[in-house]
Amino acid sequence: MSRSMRRIAKLACTFSALACVGACGNVTAGGLTARAEVILSGDAADPIPTAAILSAPTSATATAESMQGGDDTPEGELRAEFILFLEALDGSLVSLTDTIVRVRVDLEGVQVPEVADQVIPTGQYTALRMVFTEIEVRVDAGLIINGVPVTGEFRVDLENLTLPVSHAVSIDLGTDEVAELVIDLNAASWLQAVDPVTATVDEQVFADLVSVRLEAVRPG
């Protein structure tokens, strides 16, 4: 079985398992409801905290200084596949994506697509859980590693074909309120850890540098 077919089969099992876990938390019929909206950026507008960079594994060849980025910004396109869940205060999962989300975004964060707009139960939520099945990048220009320009096709090496990434959030949603969340993939930072021989990035470096923020909770 090819890697692509194994990834699809693995994702189907993961999606089914998580959907079962979150089924009870996603029942809105007859109950009080709110909404969650999620947008995604290829790269953050704000610098990545040094603490996040230093949490990357020492096996990655990039240093904290180089991962802070320089004057050059990588140009190209990022392709990703994932599913999204919100974790409720009681630990149950609420699905934000009915199917696999497939996105193509500009590495410079120019394109910011909406990837989820879902009716969910009111209440408190403590984390956004992302399950990635593919992260690939085409770099056209602007990526400098150890003083050398690097271009080409690269991917995050998913050891188990899927990569769960959870980020803490603090959301308390009342009836008809809308939570606006932003996922920053921060590609310019983890691309500094590309292994030029294998054209891959360690999955833990990617997971450590993805960020999530709550932009606002507003009336619906």
Steps between C-alpha positions, in 0.01 A plus 500: 500500500635842404575770759208704366255211535628418850459864601141505376420176683666629818309828478169317453564302820611812689203704383256223590651450845507870584153555359370229732672663797357838410154388398337564836658845525374600154129438551331838456139401426277659761796651686665840523741564216785730402747503207871456443679658202860405418733661246849385404815689407814360340718724717438713807513877490659506847840355597503150647570499878854390580361246749320320218813491289713367785249219556584352161701174520878529501504251210385785275799669340357852523612721787269727699664802340452380143140396566412852605530586133680780322421762240404240241158337505447169320280527192292214368201289593407276791259208460343337804230248589346478846190467714410723796339452842434717803555335837232578757556550871393140570751362248248420226578600142280709274569464128553824306551334161253256348760378248875525443607860445741550210660843467757677288637819655768752418816463710498872566157486661337701221216250464303437818222251424216408732532130575211450744167661583305264723202516734605357838351470849538792737746456785870509583775371269862448598691395186496491122609161369636470147570163337730551200533238227715698257721809512692577182673817385627635171767764562569728203734751666596670825598198713859535623652218708857543627550778247390286203181568297274193503210431263292197407232267636508408870268318741454447871595140572195341665633186666155351568335649191292732720617769743270617784582851623312657792520860616341639815231764458256647749154548354172552683215514249150615577193460282545632143855618571779442244860403583754617241821294497815531290745219422846630403709233331812718538670340202792745489614372840482122463626510142836598652517141627478341154739209449636575149590133444154354567304821424303446822431679828471318832134477602569616856665821379189571292266416789692723744491802270137492385302752705133558577340815635149608591434824314162582652173378640221710352122496469374286211 
